[in-house]
Amino acid sequence: MTLPIARPACPGDSAELLRLRAQLHSGPDTPEPWHVTFLTEMRERLNTDPGLLAYVTDAGGGTLAACAIGMLYRAYDGPIYTGGLWGRVHSVVTDLAHRRQGHGEAVTRALILALQQAGCASVELNATDEGLPLYEKLGFAPADHYLTLRQPLGGGAA
């Protein structure tokens, strides 16, 4: 299968990026303040912040079929982060009407390539069950002992 053509997202894609990203989280019922913040961030940072990378495929009529949004981070030079840079794929979303047509793979490949060309020795992501086969196809493997803290520390000083 020939993959659709992925292109870098531009500030004019912000509303469509929000539409797709809302599908990933909880649909159109995501909190309104989050919508405003996301739109503002995308409009201000796309194509101006070298740490924010986003790739899309077009569906025609001004809509997007898919997007992949990621970040480039500076850590420190070491065995995993050679050169001190690492990347993170924050979201990959394909519109329901365009799934199983290669859009997700096209945007994910474009994002990973851009992160690697920027100097990232490691690219990380959290996979959904649905996305796991694609990420494994692209060479991602589980990382041992990866944990996440999503709430404040409680009950004592660190």
Disulfide bonds with the S-S distance in Angstrom:
none
